[in-house]
């Protein structure tokens, strides 16, 4: 018997808009989360208190030598936020990125943060009442490195979340990427060479099941070196895929997996060449990738950093925001609309392109639970951060949240596939649940699907890391569906 709880969101009011005549976003200038200036590098949308509204953690580091405070905001559920100024997370700053998941299976999300300058990384255990305790006894907080990114990932699908730490090397500290295996709640540092990884630094990392074999594979960038891709062999061992096209792309700091063409496998956003050209590599299957010919990306050179995907107009195709950062000098960001034919078109969004600060990270979330994806952008140079509220349209949608039982509690690594008839044509979409969604970013652990004119999802399939498979049929659109693993 399938276990499912359906949660119906409040009645919605839509505003019709098109790419041609209306900016799809409005910049919010009056809320607490855009009133705190800092050197903000990491963004995580997470519902840490279980009230169904995504809260926000912004990681700060100002390179002054004194820890900068993090910004932790509680979502009040009415479009407003309250900054949490006390407690373990708010008072422990100097962080570059965070990753959230329910690592102890107690029903709430715990937080692990990356810290630079030979500081310990930090683990915050959620008490379940909106507060956190700093866990200083855990092995994953012992090393003192220059950590750029961290990510929760179940490397062997045993139901326990492991963690990967991307460490930046310096002459005084030739740091190595580190992977900790979670053995029934106790972490063990694995030897990179013994499990098939390389002994080298990692400035950025992203995990995804690129080959569709049921386990997640790491792809990481290295400073001034070619990126590296590994195939997960399914038993906590890895094989370096040295001949892959992705291993020949200088993707410094950035990469993001997503099914841009709705063909059922994961493509990847990254950087192509030395001129600063944002690019998408199409997954051709069997470990092969091909640079997609997208004129609007290829012709739009700049000092790009991370790229973040989300279907902002609910038309069934993932769109893309690309951030600009020219060595901390102001640089415009770019929004691209997915046309559904293998191309992207740059959107003339005054709200987003008027951003005149160097940006550190971005993340999508339906922050006001009105059916569409909003966008938060973290900025550096002590500038205020930015929240762009989606103006919405009359397209339908579906959101799916998972709760693992045999798989990890947060469902990380699960694939969610939906099939619906959009504008007279059947279309499959796929999302993979992840504790990281692009450079220094985590979107909420809820899969968002745009459904255009579809009132019904014909099939909703969940493929769990445990290899279990659940199928739902005739699912009504315009709702948040919560599914518990059988």
C-alpha positions as CSV (number, residue, x, y, z in Angstrom):
1,X,0.0,0.0,0.0
2,X,1.4,3.4,-0.9
3,X,1.5,5.9,1.8
4,X,0.6,9.4,0.7
5,X,-0.6,12.6,2.4
6,X,-1.9,15.4,0.2
7,X,-1.7,18.9,1.4
8,X,-3.9,21.4,-0.5
9,X,-2.5,25.0,-0.6
10,X,-4.7,28.0,-0.2
11,X,-6.7,29.4,-3.2
12,X,-4.5,31.2,-5.6
13,X,-4.8,34.6,-7.3
14,X,-2.9,34.6,-10.6
15,X,-1.6,37.6,-12.7
16,X,-1.3,36.9,-16.4
17,X,2.0,37.8,-17.8
18,X,4.2,36.8,-20.8
19,X,7.8,37.2,-21.6
20,X,7.0,39.8,-24.2
21,X,5.1,42.4,-22.3
22,X,5.7,42.0,-18.5
23,X,8.7,41.5,-16.3
24,X,8.2,38.2,-14.6
25,X,9.7,39.4,-11.4
26,X,9.4,42.2,-8.9
27,X,12.3,43.1,-6.7
28,X,11.3,43.2,-3.0
29,X,12.8,46.2,-1.2
30,X,11.1,46.3,2.1
31,X,11.6,42.9,3.8
32,X,14.1,41.9,6.5
33,X,16.0,39.5,4.2
34,X,17.0,42.3,1.8
35,X,18.0,44.8,4.5
36,X,21.2,43.2,5.9
37,X,24.4,44.0,4.0
38,X,27.3,41.5,4.0
39,X,29.7,39.4,2.1
40,X,27.1,36.7,1.4
41,X,28.4,33.6,-0.4
42,X,26.0,30.7,0.4
43,X,22.2,30.4,0.2
44,X,19.9,27.7,1.6
45,X,16.1,27.7,1.5
46,X,15.0,25.1,4.1
47,X,11.9,24.6,6.3
48,X,13.9,24.1,9.5
49,X,10.8,24.3,11.8
50,X,8.4,22.2,9.8
51,X,5.7,24.8,9.3
52,X,5.6,24.2,5.5
53,X,7.2,27.6,4.7
54,X,10.9,27.7,3.6
55,X,13.2,29.6,5.9
56,X,16.5,31.1,4.7
57,X,20.2,30.8,5.8
58,X,22.7,33.1,4.2
59,X,26.4,32.3,4.9
60,X,28.7,35.3,5.3
61,X,32.5,35.7,5.3
62,X,34.0,39.2,5.0
63,X,37.7,38.1,5.1
64,X,38.5,40.5,7.9
65,X,39.8,37.7,10.2
66,X,36.8,38.1,12.5
67,X,33.8,35.7,11.9
68,X,31.0,37.6,10.1
69,X,27.5,36.7,11.4
70,X,25.3,34.4,9.4
71,X,21.8,35.6,8.5
72,X,19.2,33.2,9.6
73,X,15.6,34.2,8.7
74,X,12.4,32.6,9.8
75,X,9.6,32.7,7.3
76,X,6.5,34.0,9.0
77,X,4.1,32.6,6.3
78,X,2.7,36.0,5.4
79,X,5.5,37.2,3.1
80,X,7.5,38.6,5.9
81,X,10.6,37.3,7.7
82,X,12.1,37.6,11.2
83,X,15.9,37.5,11.5
84,X,17.0,35.1,14.2
85,X,19.9,36.9,16.0
86,X,20.5,34.5,18.8
87,X,21.4,30.8,18.9
88,X,24.1,28.6,17.5
89,X,23.8,29.2,13.8
90,X,23.3,33.0,14.0
91,X,26.3,33.5,16.3
92,X,28.7,31.1,14.4
93,X,29.7,33.0,11.3
94,X,32.5,33.0,8.9
95,X,30.9,30.5,6.6
96,X,30.9,30.0,2.8
97,X,28.1,27.5,2.2
98,X,25.7,25.2,4.0
99,X,24.0,21.9,3.3
100,X,20.8,20.7,5.1
101,X,19.2,17.3,5.6
102,X,17.6,15.1,8.3
103,X,20.8,13.2,9.1
104,X,19.6,11.6,12.3
105,X,16.0,10.7,11.1
106,X,14.3,12.6,13.9
107,X,12.0,14.5,11.5
108,X,13.8,17.9,11.2
109,X,16.6,19.3,9.1
110,X,20.2,19.5,10.4
111,X,22.8,21.9,9.0
112,X,26.5,21.5,8.1
113,X,28.5,24.5,7.1
114,X,31.8,25.1,5.2
115,X,34.3,27.5,6.8
116,X,37.5,28.9,5.3
117,X,40.9,29.9,6.7
118,X,41.7,26.7,8.6
119,X,38.6,26.9,10.7
120,X,36.6,23.9,11.7
121,X,33.5,23.2,9.8
122,X,30.4,23.2,11.9
123,X,27.5,20.8,12.5
124,X,24.2,22.1,13.9
125,X,21.7,19.6,15.2
126,X,18.1,20.6,15.0
127,X,16.4,20.4,18.4
128,X,12.9,20.3,16.7
129,X,11.7,23.5,18.4
130,X,13.3,26.0,16.0
131,X,16.6,26.0,17.8
132,X,19.9,24.3,17.2
133,X,22.8,22.9,19.2
134,X,26.4,23.0,17.9
135,X,27.8,19.5,17.7
136,X,31.6,19.8,18.3
137,X,32.2,16.1,19.1
138,X,31.6,14.9,15.6
139,X,34.5,13.8,13.3
140,X,33.2,15.9,10.4
141,X,33.9,19.1,12.5
142,X,37.5,18.1,13.4
143,X,39.5,19.1,10.3
144,X,40.8,22.6,9.9
145,X,40.9,23.5,6.2
146,X,39.8,26.1,3.7
147,X,36.4,24.5,2.9
148,X,34.5,25.9,0.0
149,X,31.5,23.7,-0.2
150,X,29.8,20.8,1.6
151,X,27.1,18.4,0.5
152,X,25.1,15.6,2.1
153,X,24.9,12.6,-0.2
154,X,24.3,8.9,0.4
155,X,27.2,7.4,-1.6
156,X,26.2,3.8,-1.1
157,X,22.4,4.0,-0.7
158,X,22.5,2.4,2.8
159,X,20.0,5.0,4.2
160,X,22.6,7.0,6.0
161,X,23.7,10.3,4.6
162,X,27.5,10.8,4.1
163,X,29.1,14.1,3.5
164,X,31.6,15.4,0.9
165,X,33.8,18.4,1.8
166,X,35.4,20.5,-1.0
167,X,38.6,22.0,0.3
168,X,40.5,24.8,-1.4
169,X,44.3,24.2,-1.4
170,X,46.8,26.9,-0.6
171,X,50.7,26.8,-0.5
172,X,50.6,26.6,3.3
173,X,47.9,23.9,3.2
174,X,47.6,21.6,0.2
175,X,44.1,20.6,1.2
176,X,42.4,17.5,-0.2
177,X,38.8,16.9,-0.9
178,X,37.4,14.8,2.0
179,X,34.6,12.3,2.0
180,X,33.1,11.0,5.3
181,X,31.1,7.8,5.3
182,X,28.2,7.6,7.8
183,X,28.3,4.2,9.4
184,X,25.0,3.9,11.4
185,X,25.3,7.4,12.7
186,X,29.1,7.5,13.2
187,X,31.3,9.1,10.5
188,X,34.6,7.7,9.2
189,X,37.0,9.6,7.0
190,X,37.6,7.5,3.8
191,X,40.9,7.4,2.0
192,X,40.4,9.1,-1.4
193,X,42.8,6.8,-3.2
194,X,41.4,3.7,-1.6
195,X,37.9,4.4,-2.8
196,X,39.0,5.5,-6.3
197,X,38.9,9.3,-5.9
198,X,42.0,11.6,-6.4
199,X,44.1,13.3,-3.8
200,X,43.5,16.9,-4.8
201,X,41.6,20.0,-3.9
202,X,38.0,20.7,-4.8
203,X,36.7,24.2,-5.1
204,X,33.2,23.2,-6.2
205,X,31.3,20.0,-6.2
206,X,28.0,18.6,-7.3
207,X,26.6,15.0,-7.0
208,X,24.0,13.5,-9.3
209,X,23.1,10.2,-10.9
210,X,24.3,11.2,-14.4
211,X,24.4,7.6,-15.8
212,X,21.0,6.5,-14.4
213,X,22.3,3.5,-12.6
214,X,20.7,4.4,-9.2
215,X,23.7,5.9,-7.4
216,X,25.1,9.4,-7.3
217,X,28.3,10.4,-9.0
218,X,30.6,13.3,-8.1
219,X,31.8,16.1,-10.4
220,X,34.2,18.6,-8.9
221,X,36.1,21.6,-10.1
222,X,39.7,22.5,-9.1
223,X,41.4,25.8,-9.1
224,X,43.1,26.5,-12.4
225,X,42.8,22.8,-13.4
226,X,40.4,20.7,-15.4
227,X,37.4,19.4,-13.6
228,X,37.0,15.7,-12.7
229,X,34.1,13.3,-13.1
230,X,33.8,10.0,-11.3
231,X,31.4,7.1,-11.7
232,X,30.0,5.6,-8.5
233,X,30.3,1.9,-8.6
234,X,27.6,1.5,-6.0
235,X,29.7,0.1,-3.2
236,X,31.4,3.3,-1.9
237,X,34.0,3.0,-4.7
238,X,34.5,5.2,-7.7
239,X,36.1,5.2,-11.2
240,X,37.7,8.4,-12.7
241,X,36.1,9.1,-16.1
242,X,39.1,10.9,-17.6
243,X,38.0,10.8,-21.2
244,X,34.6,12.4,-20.7
245,X,34.0,15.8,-22.3
246,X,33.2,17.2,-18.8
247,X,36.7,16.4,-17.6
248,X,38.0,18.7,-20.3
249,X,35.9,21.7,-19.4
250,X,37.5,24.3,-17.0
251,X,34.5,24.6,-14.8
252,X,36.1,26.6,-12.0
253,X,33.7,26.7,-9.0
254,X,30.5,26.0,-10.9
255,X,28.3,23.3,-12.1
256,X,24.6,22.3,-11.8
257,X,22.8,19.2,-12.9
258,X,19.3,19.4,-14.4
259,X,17.1,17.8,-17.1
260,X,17.0,20.8,-19.3
261,X,15.5,18.9,-22.3
262,X,13.0,16.6,-20.5
263,X,14.5,13.5,-22.0
264,X,14.8,11.7,-18.6
265,X,18.5,12.2,-17.9
266,X,20.6,14.9,-16.2
267,X,22.3,17.5,-18.3
268,X,24.7,20.0,-16.7
269,X,25.3,23.7,-16.7
270,X,28.9,24.8,-16.5
271,X,31.4,27.2,-18.0
272,X,32.9,26.5,-21.4
273,X,36.3,27.8,-22.5
274,X,38.3,30.7,-21.2
275,X,36.2,33.6,-22.3
276,X,33.5,33.2,-19.7
277,X,30.8,31.6,-21.8
278,X,28.0,29.9,-19.8
279,X,27.2,26.5,-21.3
280,X,24.9,23.5,-21.1
281,X,26.3,20.1,-21.9
282,X,23.6,17.6,-23.1
283,X,23.6,14.1,-21.6
284,X,23.8,11.8,-24.6
285,X,23.8,8.6,-22.5
286,X,26.5,6.0,-21.7
287,X,28.7,8.7,-20.1
288,X,28.8,10.9,-23.1
289,X,28.1,14.7,-23.1
290,X,27.8,17.1,-26.0
291,X,27.9,20.9,-25.8
292,X,24.4,22.2,-26.7
293,X,24.3,24.8,-29.4
294,X,22.5,27.7,-27.6
295,X,23.2,31.0,-29.3
296,X,21.9,33.2,-26.5
297,X,24.4,31.6,-24.1
298,X,27.3,31.3,-26.5
299,X,27.1,35.0,-27.5
300,X,26.7,36.4,-24.0
301,X,30.2,36.4,-22.7
302,X,30.9,37.7,-19.2
303,X,32.4,37.0,-15.8
304,X,29.9,34.3,-14.9
305,X,29.8,32.2,-11.8
306,X,27.0,29.8,-10.8
307,X,24.0,28.9,-12.8
308,X,20.7,27.9,-11.1
309,X,17.7,26.2,-12.7
310,X,14.0,26.4,-12.0
311,X,10.7,26.5,-14.0
312,X,9.7,30.1,-13.1
313,X,6.8,30.3,-15.5
314,X,5.4,26.8,-14.9
315,X,5.4,25.9,-18.6
316,X,7.1,22.5,-18.0
317,X,10.7,23.5,-18.9
318,X,13.5,24.4,-16.6
319,X,14.8,28.0,-17.0
320,X,18.2,29.3,-15.9
321,X,19.6,32.2,-13.9
322,X,23.4,32.9,-14.3
323,X,25.2,35.1,-11.9
324,X,27.9,37.6,-12.7
325,X,30.9,38.4,-10.5
326,X,34.0,40.0,-11.9
327,X,36.5,39.6,-9.1
328,X,33.9,41.2,-6.7
329,X,33.3,44.1,-9.1
330,X,29.7,44.8,-10.1
331,X,28.4,42.6,-13.0
332,X,24.8,42.1,-14.3
333,X,23.1,38.8,-13.8
334,X,21.2,37.0,-16.6
335,X,17.9,35.2,-16.8
336,X,17.3,32.7,-19.7
337,X,13.9,31.2,-20.6
338,X,13.8,27.6,-21.8
339,X,11.9,27.5,-25.1
340,X,11.3,23.7,-25.0
341,X,13.1,23.1,-28.3
342,X,16.7,22.9,-27.1
343,X,17.3,26.6,-27.0
344,X,17.2,29.3,-24.3
345,X,16.3,33.0,-24.8
346,X,17.6,35.8,-22.7
347,X,14.8,37.5,-20.8
348,X,14.8,41.3,-20.5
349,X,14.0,41.4,-16.8
350,X,14.7,44.9,-15.5
351,X,14.3,43.6,-12.0
352,X,17.0,41.0,-12.2
353,X,19.4,42.8,-14.7
354,X,19.3,46.0,-12.7
355,X,21.1,44.2,-9.9
356,X,24.3,46.2,-9.8
357,X,26.3,44.1,-7.3
358,X,28.6,41.2,-7.6
359,X,26.6,38.1,-6.7
360,X,27.8,35.1,-4.7
361,X,25.0,32.6,-5.0
362,X,21.3,32.2,-5.8
363,X,18.5,29.7,-5.0
364,X,14.9,29.2,-6.2
365,X,11.9,28.5,-3.8
366,X,8.2,29.1,-3.6
367,X,8.9,31.3,-0.6
368,X,5.3,32.6,-0.3
369,X,3.6,29.3,-1.3
370,X,1.6,30.9,-4.1
371,X,2.5,28.2,-6.7
372,X,5.5,29.7,-8.5
373,X,9.2,29.9,-7.9
374,X,10.8,33.1,-6.4
375,X,14.5,33.9,-6.5
376,X,16.9,34.9,-3.8
377,X,20.4,36.3,-4.7
378,X,23.2,36.7,-2.2
379,X,25.6,39.6,-2.9
380,X,29.1,40.5,-1.7
381,X,30.9,43.8,-1.1
382,X,28.7,44.5,2.0
383,X,25.7,45.0,-0.3
384,X,22.2,44.1,0.6
385,X,20.9,40.8,-0.8
386,X,18.0,40.5,-3.2
387,X,14.6,38.8,-3.3
388,X,12.7,38.7,-6.6
389,X,9.1,37.8,-6.3
390,X,7.5,35.9,-9.1
391,X,4.5,37.7,-10.6
392,X,2.9,34.4,-11.6
393,X,0.6,33.3,-14.4
394,X,-2.3,31.0,-14.9
395,X,-0.2,27.8,-15.6
396,X,-0.7,24.8,-13.3
397,X,1.9,23.2,-11.2
398,X,2.7,20.3,-8.8
399,X,5.1,20.2,-5.8
400,X,6.3,16.9,-4.3
401,X,8.0,16.3,-0.9
402,X,9.4,13.0,0.1
403,X,10.0,11.2,3.4
404,X,12.3,8.2,3.3
405,X,12.0,5.2,5.5
406,X,14.5,2.6,4.2
407,X,16.1,5.4,2.2
408,X,17.5,8.5,4.0
409,X,14.8,10.5,5.7
410,X,15.1,13.5,3.4
411,X,14.8,11.4,0.2
412,X,18.1,12.8,-1.1
413,X,19.1,11.0,-4.3
414,X,15.5,10.1,-5.2
415,X,14.2,10.7,-8.7
416,X,10.7,12.0,-9.2
417,X,9.1,11.7,-12.6
418,X,5.8,13.1,-13.7
419,X,3.9,12.7,-17.0
420,X,1.1,15.0,-18.1
421,X,-0.4,16.2,-21.3
422,X,0.8,19.8,-21.8
423,X,-0.8,21.8,-24.6
424,X,-2.0,18.6,-26.3
425,X,1.3,16.7,-26.0
426,X,2.4,14.2,-23.4
427,X,5.5,15.3,-21.6
428,X,7.7,13.6,-19.0
429,X,9.7,15.7,-16.4
430,X,12.2,14.5,-13.9
431,X,13.8,16.0,-10.8
432,X,16.5,14.6,-8.5
433,X,16.3,15.5,-4.8
434,X,19.6,17.1,-3.7
435,X,21.1,18.8,-0.7
436,X,22.9,21.2,-3.1
437,X,21.6,22.9,-6.3
438,X,24.4,24.7,-7.9
439,X,27.5,26.6,-6.6
440,X,27.0,27.3,-2.8
441,X,23.3,26.9,-3.1
442,X,20.5,24.7,-1.8
443,X,16.9,25.0,-2.9
444,X,14.2,23.5,-0.6
445,X,13.9,19.8,-0.5
446,X,10.7,19.9,-2.6
447,X,10.5,19.1,-6.3
448,X,8.6,21.8,-8.3
449,X,7.0,20.9,-11.6
450,X,5.3,23.4,-14.0
451,X,2.3,21.8,-15.8
452,X,1.1,24.6,-18.2
453,X,-2.5,23.8,-19.0
454,X,-2.6,20.3,-17.4
455,X,-5.2,19.7,-14.7
456,X,-4.1,16.1,-14.1
457,X,-0.8,14.4,-13.8
458,X,-1.3,11.0,-15.5
459,X,1.7,9.3,-13.7
460,X,3.9,10.3,-10.8
461,X,6.8,7.9,-10.2
462,X,9.2,8.0,-7.3
463,X,12.4,6.0,-7.6
464,X,14.0,5.8,-4.1
465,X,17.7,5.3,-3.4
466,X,16.7,2.0,-1.8
467,X,15.6,0.8,-5.3
468,X,12.0,0.9,-4.3
469,X,9.6,2.4,-6.8
470,X,6.2,4.0,-6.2
471,X,3.7,4.9,-8.8
472,X,0.7,7.2,-8.4
473,X,-1.8,7.9,-11.2
474,X,-4.4,10.6,-11.9
475,X,-2.9,13.1,-9.5
476,X,-4.6,16.5,-9.4
477,X,-2.5,19.5,-10.2
478,X,-2.1,22.7,-8.1
479,X,-1.1,20.9,-4.9
480,X,1.8,19.9,-2.7
481,X,1.9,16.1,-2.4
482,X,3.8,14.4,0.4
483,X,4.9,10.9,-0.2
484,X,6.2,8.4,2.4
485,X,8.4,5.6,1.2
486,X,6.6,2.2,1.2
